[in-house]
Amino acid sequence: MRCTYCVLLFTTLFLGTAMAATPDAEGFVPMFNGQDLSGWVLTNTPSATWTFQDNMLVCSGKPIGELRTERMYQNFVMELEWRHMVPRGNAGVFIWADDITARGVPFHRGIEVQVLENAYGNTQSHTTHGDIFPIHGATMTPINGRGGSRAFPTEERSNPSPEWNHYRITCQDGEISLAVNGKVVTQGKECSPRKGYICLESEGGIVHYRNVRIKELPDTPVDAAHVAIASRGYRSIYSGLDLAGWTGKEDSLNAWHANDWVLSCDGPQNRSDVTLETAEQFGDVGFVFDVRLKEDGKSLQFGLRDAAIDTSDAAISTHLEQTGRWNRFEGTLQGSRLSLTVNGREAFQNRAVEKLAERGAISISPSGPIELANIYVRELSATIK
C-alpha cells in the first residue's frame, strides 16, 4: 500500500508539474506557481521580501534589491499585471540582466522597464507611464528619446494606485517594446546585453504582481559581447534587513547598521572593537564585495579563513577609487592560494597564504567609518595547493 501510494503521489506531482509547464493556447507559460519562488533566485533580497497572497506575488519593497530568473532568456514576450499599493511607489522589470548586481548599487546591469506609480510625477527626465532605459553599463538606442538613452512613452496610459496595470514586453534580436494596458507606447533598439536574466525589482514600496507569464520566441545568433554574465553560483550573505548570520562582540554589533542594501559601520577607535564575522564557516570560496571608505587614511581588512585582504596593501590601494566612491573586490581562495581583482584590475594572482585553516569565518574589520554592499560568496570544489 505504501509503495502504491508513493507511486500515485509521484505521478500526481509529475503530471501537475508537467501540466503547469505546458504552454497555453497562445504559447505562454506562467513564471510563478503561486506558492513559492521555484524558478527564481533571491539575488540580494531575502525570502521575506517576496510572498504570495491570493495567487499574487507581493513585494514588500524592503530591502531595495532584485529577484531574478534561474535561467537566461533571449527572444520572448512577457506579460504581467502590477499595482502599487502606496503613492509614489517605485519598481521595475529588468531585462537581459547579469547574474548579480552591479558595483555600488543594488541593481543589475540590464535594460529596465520602469514601474512607477503615477503620483511620482512626470518630468523631462522620467515619466510614470512606461519608460525603458539601459542601466549600470548596458546600452540601448531609444525610440522616442529626449537626447539621452531613455525611451519615453508616446501616451500616458498607466493607472494610479491601487488600480491594476498590464504590461506586455516584447524582446527580439536586441529590440524591446512595451505595451501599457493594451497599446505599444515605448520602444528601444540596439540593446546590449540582449540575452540574460529577467528580474523584478524591490524599491521601497509594496507592489503586487499577478498573471506573470512568458512566451519564448526562437533564439537567433547573438555575439558573446551581447550576452549577460551567466550564473557563477554566487549567493548573498547579507539580508539587507538585519545582521542575521553575522556575529561579534556586543560593542561590535552596536557599531554596525543594516541600512537597507548597505551595511555600514560608524567607525571604531580600535579595529578589533568592531570586527564582524559570519556565523557560517567557509572552505574554498569565491567572493564579491563592494566597499566605500568614508574617510581618507582609513582601511578595511576583509578576512577569509585567516587570510586578510587589506585595502592598505600597496597591491590593492593602487586600484582603489578616491575616498567616498564604491570599489568592487572579487576573487577566490582555493587551498592556500588567494587571487583578487579590484575594480576589474588584477591585484594579485595565486598569492600564497601561510598557516591557513581549512575552514573559517569571513570577517570585516574597518579602521574607520565604512559602507559595504553586494556581499556574495560561491562554493569552490577544486583546490590549488
C-alpha positions as CSV (number, residue, x, y, z in Angstrom):
1,M,0.0,0.0,0.0
2,R,2.8,2.4,0.9
3,C,4.6,1.8,-2.4
4,T,1.4,2.2,-4.4
5,Y,0.7,5.4,-2.6
6,C,4.2,6.8,-3.3
7,V,3.9,5.9,-7.0
8,L,0.5,7.6,-7.2
9,L,1.8,10.6,-5.3
10,F,4.9,10.9,-7.6
11,T,2.7,10.5,-10.7
12,T,0.3,13.2,-9.5
13,L,3.2,15.6,-8.7
14,F,4.9,14.9,-12.0
15,L,1.8,15.4,-14.0
16,G,0.9,18.5,-12.1
17,T,4.4,19.9,-12.8
18,A,4.2,18.9,-16.5
19,M,0.7,20.5,-16.8
20,A,1.9,23.7,-15.2
21,A,4.8,23.9,-17.7
22,T,2.6,23.2,-20.7
23,P,2.1,26.3,-22.9
24,D,-1.4,27.7,-23.2
25,A,-3.2,28.2,-26.5
26,E,-1.2,31.4,-27.0
27,G,2.1,29.7,-26.2
28,F,2.6,31.3,-22.7
29,V,3.7,29.6,-19.5
30,P,3.4,31.0,-16.0
31,M,6.6,32.3,-14.5
32,F,5.4,31.7,-10.9
33,N,3.5,28.8,-9.4
34,G,1.6,30.9,-6.9
35,Q,3.1,29.2,-3.9
36,D,6.9,29.6,-3.8
37,L,9.8,31.1,-5.8
38,S,10.6,28.0,-7.8
39,G,12.5,29.0,-11.0
40,W,13.8,32.3,-9.4
41,V,16.9,33.3,-7.5
42,L,17.0,35.7,-4.5
43,T,19.9,37.7,-5.8
44,N,20.2,40.3,-3.0
45,T,16.9,40.2,-1.2
46,P,15.7,37.6,1.4
47,S,12.6,35.4,1.0
48,A,10.7,37.8,3.4
49,T,10.7,40.4,0.6
50,W,8.6,38.2,-1.7
51,T,5.5,36.4,-0.5
52,F,2.3,35.0,-2.1
53,Q,-1.2,36.1,-1.3
54,D,-4.4,35.2,-3.2
55,N,-2.2,34.0,-6.1
56,M,-0.4,37.3,-6.2
57,L,3.3,37.8,-5.7
58,V,3.6,40.5,-3.0
59,C,6.8,42.6,-2.9
60,S,7.4,44.3,0.4
61,G,9.8,46.8,-1.1
62,K,12.4,46.1,1.6
63,P,15.3,45.9,1.2
64,I,16.0,47.6,-2.2
65,G,17.2,44.8,-4.5
66,E,16.2,42.2,-7.0
67,L,14.8,38.8,-7.7
68,R,15.9,37.1,-10.9
69,T,15.1,34.1,-13.0
70,E,17.2,30.9,-12.7
71,R,17.7,30.8,-16.5
72,M,18.5,33.3,-19.2
73,Y,16.2,34.4,-22.0
74,Q,16.9,36.0,-25.4
75,N,13.8,36.5,-27.5
76,F,10.4,36.4,-25.8
77,V,7.1,38.0,-25.0
78,M,6.5,38.6,-21.2
79,E,3.1,39.7,-19.8
80,L,2.3,40.8,-16.3
81,E,-0.1,42.8,-14.2
82,W,1.1,45.1,-11.5
83,R,-0.2,47.6,-9.0
84,H,1.5,49.8,-6.4
85,M,-0.1,49.9,-3.0
86,V,1.4,53.2,-2.0
87,P,1.5,56.5,-3.8
88,R,4.9,57.3,-5.5
89,G,5.8,53.6,-5.5
90,N,8.9,52.6,-7.5
91,A,9.8,49.3,-9.0
92,G,10.9,47.8,-12.4
93,V,11.3,44.8,-14.6
94,F,14.9,44.2,-15.7
95,I,15.6,42.5,-19.0
96,W,18.7,40.7,-20.2
97,A,20.4,41.2,-16.8
98,D,23.7,39.8,-15.3
99,D,23.7,37.2,-12.6
100,I,24.5,39.6,-9.7
101,T,24.1,43.3,-9.1
102,A,26.5,45.9,-10.4
103,R,29.2,47.7,-8.4
104,G,27.9,50.0,-5.7
105,V,24.3,49.7,-6.5
106,P,21.5,47.2,-5.5
107,F,20.5,46.6,-9.2
108,H,21.7,44.6,-12.1
109,R,23.2,45.8,-15.4
110,G,20.4,45.4,-17.9
111,I,17.5,47.1,-19.6
112,E,14.9,48.4,-17.2
113,V,11.3,48.7,-17.9
114,Q,10.1,51.3,-15.4
115,V,7.2,50.5,-13.0
116,L,6.4,53.9,-11.3
117,E,3.2,54.9,-9.5
118,N,1.5,58.0,-11.1
119,A,2.0,60.2,-8.0
120,Y,5.7,60.0,-8.6
121,G,5.1,62.6,-11.3
122,N,6.3,63.3,-14.8
123,T,9.3,65.4,-15.7
124,Q,11.7,65.9,-18.7
125,S,13.8,63.1,-17.3
126,H,11.2,60.5,-16.5
127,T,7.5,59.5,-16.7
128,T,5.2,57.1,-14.8
129,H,3.8,55.6,-18.0
130,G,6.4,53.0,-19.0
131,D,9.9,54.4,-19.7
132,I,12.6,52.0,-20.9
133,F,16.3,52.6,-20.4
134,P,19.7,50.9,-20.1
135,I,21.2,50.9,-16.6
136,H,24.6,50.3,-15.0
137,G,26.7,49.6,-18.1
138,A,24.0,48.3,-20.5
139,T,23.3,50.2,-23.7
140,M,20.3,50.9,-25.8
141,T,19.3,53.3,-28.6
142,P,15.9,54.8,-27.6
143,I,13.0,55.3,-30.0
144,N,11.2,58.5,-28.9
145,G,14.1,59.6,-26.8
146,R,14.9,63.1,-25.5
147,G,18.6,63.2,-26.2
148,G,19.8,60.5,-23.8
149,S,19.5,56.7,-23.7
150,R,16.0,56.6,-22.2
151,A,12.9,55.8,-24.3
152,F,9.8,57.6,-23.4
153,P,6.2,56.5,-23.9
154,T,4.1,58.2,-26.7
155,E,1.0,58.2,-24.5
156,E,0.1,58.3,-20.8
157,R,-1.8,55.1,-20.2
158,S,-0.9,53.8,-16.7
159,N,-3.4,53.7,-13.8
160,P,-2.8,55.1,-10.3
161,S,-2.6,53.1,-7.1
162,P,-4.3,50.8,-6.2
163,E,-5.5,50.1,-9.8
164,W,-4.0,47.3,-11.8
165,N,-1.9,47.8,-14.9
166,H,-1.0,45.4,-17.7
167,Y,2.4,45.3,-19.3
168,R,3.4,43.3,-22.5
169,I,7.1,43.3,-23.0
170,T,8.4,42.0,-26.4
171,C,12.1,41.3,-26.9
172,Q,13.5,40.3,-30.2
173,D,17.1,40.5,-31.5
174,G,18.1,43.3,-29.2
175,E,14.9,45.3,-29.7
176,I,12.4,45.9,-27.0
177,S,8.9,47.3,-26.9
178,L,6.3,47.9,-24.2
179,A,2.6,47.8,-24.4
180,V,0.9,49.5,-21.5
181,N,-2.7,48.5,-20.9
182,G,-3.1,47.2,-24.4
183,K,-1.1,49.6,-26.6
184,V,2.6,49.8,-27.6
185,V,3.9,53.1,-26.3
186,T,7.7,52.6,-25.7
187,Q,10.5,51.1,-27.8
188,G,14.2,50.7,-27.9
189,K,16.7,49.0,-30.2
190,E,20.4,48.0,-30.4
191,C,20.3,46.8,-26.8
192,S,23.3,45.2,-25.2
193,P,23.1,42.8,-23.5
194,R,20.4,41.1,-25.5
195,K,20.4,37.8,-23.7
196,G,20.3,37.4,-20.0
197,Y,18.1,37.1,-16.9
198,I,14.8,38.7,-16.1
199,C,14.5,40.5,-12.8
200,L,11.8,42.0,-10.6
201,E,12.8,45.0,-8.6
202,S,12.1,45.8,-4.9
203,E,12.5,49.5,-4.3
204,G,10.8,50.7,-1.2
205,G,7.1,50.4,-1.7
206,I,4.6,47.5,-1.7
207,V,3.9,46.1,-5.1
208,H,1.6,43.3,-6.2
209,Y,2.2,41.2,-9.3
210,R,-0.2,38.7,-10.9
211,N,-0.6,36.7,-14.2
212,V,3.2,36.9,-14.8
213,R,3.8,34.7,-17.9
214,I,6.2,34.3,-20.8
215,K,6.2,33.0,-24.3
216,E,9.7,32.2,-25.7
217,L,10.5,33.0,-29.3
218,P,13.1,31.2,-31.3
219,D,16.7,32.1,-30.4
220,T,18.8,33.8,-33.1
221,P,22.6,34.1,-33.4
222,V,24.0,36.5,-30.8
223,D,27.5,37.7,-30.3
224,A,29.1,36.8,-27.0
225,A,29.6,40.5,-26.3
226,H,25.8,40.9,-26.1
227,V,25.3,38.1,-23.6
228,A,24.9,38.9,-20.0
229,I,27.2,37.3,-17.3
230,A,25.9,33.8,-16.7
231,S,25.4,32.5,-13.2
232,R,28.6,31.8,-11.3
233,G,26.8,30.4,-8.3
234,Y,27.0,33.4,-6.1
235,R,24.6,33.9,-3.1
236,S,24.2,36.9,-0.9
237,I,25.3,36.7,2.8
238,Y,23.8,40.0,3.8
239,S,20.0,40.2,4.1
240,G,19.5,44.0,3.8
241,L,17.1,43.8,6.7
242,D,19.3,43.0,9.7
243,L,22.5,41.4,10.9
244,A,21.2,37.8,10.7
245,G,24.1,35.4,10.0
246,W,26.7,37.7,11.5
247,T,28.3,37.7,15.0
248,G,30.6,39.8,17.1
249,K,31.1,41.4,20.5
250,E,28.2,43.5,21.7
251,D,30.1,46.7,21.1
252,S,30.9,45.4,17.6
253,L,27.3,44.8,16.8
254,N,26.2,48.2,18.1
255,A,28.6,49.9,15.6
256,W,27.1,48.1,12.6
257,H,23.8,49.1,10.9
258,A,21.7,47.4,8.3
259,N,20.8,50.4,6.2
260,D,18.7,48.7,3.6
261,W,21.0,47.4,0.9
262,V,24.1,49.0,2.6
263,L,25.8,47.5,5.6
264,S,27.5,50.4,7.4
265,C,29.9,50.9,10.4
266,D,30.2,54.1,12.4
267,G,34.0,53.8,12.7
268,P,36.0,52.4,15.6
269,Q,38.8,53.7,17.9
270,N,40.3,50.2,17.7
271,R,39.8,47.8,14.7
272,S,39.2,44.8,17.0
273,D,36.3,46.6,18.7
274,V,34.1,46.4,15.6
275,T,35.1,43.2,13.9
276,L,32.1,41.4,12.4
277,E,32.1,37.7,11.5
278,T,29.9,35.3,9.7
279,A,28.4,32.6,11.8
280,E,28.9,30.3,8.8
281,Q,32.2,28.7,8.1
282,F,33.7,28.5,4.6
283,G,36.3,26.4,2.9
284,D,37.4,27.1,-0.6
285,V,35.3,30.1,-1.8
286,G,34.8,32.7,-4.4
287,F,33.7,36.1,-3.2
288,V,32.5,39.5,-4.3
289,F,32.0,42.6,-2.0
290,D,31.7,46.3,-2.6
291,V,33.4,48.8,-0.3
292,R,33.1,52.6,0.2
293,L,35.7,54.1,2.5
294,K,34.3,57.2,4.1
295,E,37.5,58.9,5.4
296,D,41.0,59.4,4.0
297,G,43.7,57.3,5.6
298,K,41.2,54.6,6.8
299,S,41.2,51.0,5.7
300,L,39.4,47.7,5.8
301,Q,40.6,44.2,6.5
302,F,38.4,41.5,4.9
303,G,39.3,38.1,6.3
304,L,38.7,34.7,4.7
305,R,39.9,31.7,6.7
306,D,42.5,33.9,8.4
307,A,43.7,35.3,5.0
308,A,43.5,39.0,5.2
309,I,42.6,41.3,2.3
310,D,43.8,44.8,3.5
311,T,42.9,47.9,1.5
312,S,46.2,49.5,2.7
313,D,48.2,46.8,0.8
314,A,50.0,48.5,-2.0
315,A,48.9,45.9,-4.5
316,I,45.3,46.8,-3.6
317,S,45.4,50.5,-2.8
318,T,46.8,51.5,-6.2
319,H,43.5,50.3,-7.8
320,L,41.1,52.0,-5.3
321,E,38.8,54.8,-6.3
322,Q,39.0,58.0,-4.3
323,T,37.5,58.2,-0.9
324,G,33.7,58.2,-1.0
325,R,33.4,56.1,-4.1
326,W,32.5,52.4,-4.4
327,N,35.1,49.7,-5.1
328,R,34.4,46.1,-6.1
329,F,36.6,43.3,-4.8
330,E,36.3,39.9,-6.5
331,G,38.4,36.9,-6.0
332,T,39.0,33.3,-4.9
333,L,40.6,31.5,-2.0
334,Q,41.5,28.0,-3.1
335,G,43.6,25.9,-0.7
336,S,46.4,28.3,0.3
337,R,46.2,30.5,-2.8
338,L,44.4,33.9,-2.9
339,S,43.6,35.7,-6.1
340,L,42.0,39.2,-6.2
341,T,40.8,41.8,-8.6
342,V,39.9,45.4,-7.5
343,N,37.6,47.3,-9.8
344,G,38.2,44.9,-12.6
345,R,42.0,45.1,-12.3
346,E,44.3,42.4,-11.1
347,A,45.8,43.0,-7.6
348,F,47.5,39.6,-7.3
349,Q,47.1,36.0,-8.6
350,N,47.6,32.8,-6.6
351,R,49.3,34.6,-3.7
352,A,50.5,32.1,-1.1
353,V,48.9,32.3,2.3
354,E,50.6,30.5,5.2
355,K,49.2,28.7,8.2
356,L,45.7,28.8,6.7
357,A,42.8,27.0,8.4
358,E,40.8,24.5,6.2
359,R,37.6,26.3,7.2
360,G,36.8,29.6,8.8
361,A,34.5,32.6,9.1
362,I,34.5,35.7,6.9
363,S,35.3,38.8,8.9
364,I,35.1,42.5,8.3
365,S,37.4,44.8,10.3
366,P,37.4,48.5,9.4
367,S,39.7,51.2,10.9
368,G,37.2,53.9,10.3
369,P,33.6,54.6,9.0
370,I,32.8,52.4,6.1
371,E,30.0,51.0,3.9
372,L,29.7,47.6,2.3
373,A,27.2,46.2,-0.2
374,N,26.7,43.3,-2.6
375,I,28.5,40.7,-0.3
376,Y,28.4,37.4,-2.3
377,V,30.1,34.1,-1.9
378,R,30.2,30.9,-4.0
379,E,31.5,27.5,-3.0
380,L,34.5,26.1,-4.9
381,S,35.3,22.5,-5.1
382,A,38.8,22.4,-6.8
383,T,41.7,23.2,-4.5
384,I,45.0,24.8,-5.6
385,K,47.9,23.9,-3.2
